[in-house]
Amino acid sequence: MDKMKTIIGLVILSGICYGILKANSKKRKINKNIILELAKRGETIDLNKEISFMEDIMKFFKDLNLSSDTSIPFIALGEKVGLPLNTIFEGVLDKNNNSITNYRIIKGTGFDSQTNDIISKAIDGIVVLK
C-alpha cells in the first residue's frame, strides 16, 4: 500500500513539474516574440564600437530615473532573441501593466568584458538587471 502511495505521489509531482516547465517555456517564448515585435518597430543605434556595460547599457537605464517599485530593467542578447550578432535589446518592464515601456536596440562591434560577464548569466538570452 505504501509503495502505491509513493508511486501515485511521484506521478502527481512529475505532472506538476511538467506543467511548470511547460508554462515557463511558453512565457519565455512570448517574451522573445514581444522583443522581436518591438525591435521591428524600433531603430537600431549602431555605436560603431565595442558595447560598454557601464557607458552604454547602464547609462541608458540611469537616464530613465526608474522606480524600483514599478520598473524591471533587462537586457536581451540579440542573437538569442532573433536579432543580429553583437546587438543588445535594452528594455524596461512595467510591473503594473506587464508591458515594456522603454526600450532601445544597440549594435556594436562586440562587447566589453563586463557585458560578456553579464550576458553569460542570461536565461534564454535575457538578463534582469537589479
C-alpha angles and dihedrals in degrees: 000000000000090000090053092051090049092050092048090048092051092048091051092046093049090050092052092048091049090051092051092048091048092049092048093050091051090048092051091047091053091050091053091049091051090050092050092048092051091045090056090056096042132073122245115231110217108210093186089215141069111297109248117208095214101035100039110021105031093039090058091055095041091053089056093063092220125199113232088211095062108015132075112189116205142166129213124203106237099223091052094054099041101271126119125285116277091024128129125196109208117195146161121222113209107221093204099059100016094235136121106255104175127025145149137179120227127189126196142167089260141313133283118241094262092053090048090051092051096046091048085070092055122128108212088346095303127112123186111215120213 
